[in-house]
Amino acid sequence: MGKVIEGGYGGRLALREQDGWWVCYWAKLDTMEGASEIARVRLALIHDEPLVKQSFINFCKQAFEVAAREALGTMPEWPKPPMPSKD
C-alpha cells in the first residue's frame, strides 16, 4: 500500500508498508532514492481505523512543516482537497 501527498520543494510524502510498519518518507517526486524517513507506525494500530490513519498522515505533514520551517524558513504547500460538486 502506498500513498503520495505532494508538498512542493520538488518532493512529496510517500507512505509505504514495510515489515509490519506504515512508514512515511519525504521523497523526490519521481523516485524513492535518497528518501528520508519522517515517522512510522505499526500497521496493526491503523488497520481498520481511518481516524487514526488520518491522524498519522496529519502528524507526518506537521512534522515535515516544522523541519521545513527550521531548515528553509518556509512552509510546504499541500494540495487542497477537491470541492464537492453542487449537484
C-alpha positions, 0 to 999 in steps of 0.5 A, spaced: 500 500 500 502 506 498 500 513 498 503 520 495 501 527 498 505 532 494 508 538 498 512 542 493 520 543 494 520 538 488 518 532 493 512 529 496 510 524 502 510 517 500 507 512 505 509 505 504 508 498 508 514 495 510 515 489 515 509 490 519 510 498 519 506 504 515 512 508 514 512 515 511 518 518 507 519 525 504 521 523 497 523 526 490 517 526 486 519 521 481 523 516 485 524 513 492 532 514 492 535 518 497 528 518 501 528 520 508 524 517 513 519 522 517 515 517 522 512 510 522 507 506 525 505 499 526 500 497 521 496 493 526 494 500 530 491 503 523 488 497 520 481 498 520 481 505 523 481 511 518 481 516 524 487 514 526 490 513 519 488 520 518 491 522 524 498 519 522 498 522 515 496 529 519 502 528 524 507 526 518 505 533 514 506 537 521 512 534 522 515 535 515 512 543 516 516 544 522 523 541 519 521 545 513 520 551 517 527 550 521 531 548 515 528 553 509 524 558 513 518 556 509 512 552 509 510 546 504 504 547 500 499 541 500 494 540 495 487 542 497 482 537 497 477 537 491 470 541 492 464 537 492 460 538 486 453 542 487 449 537 484 
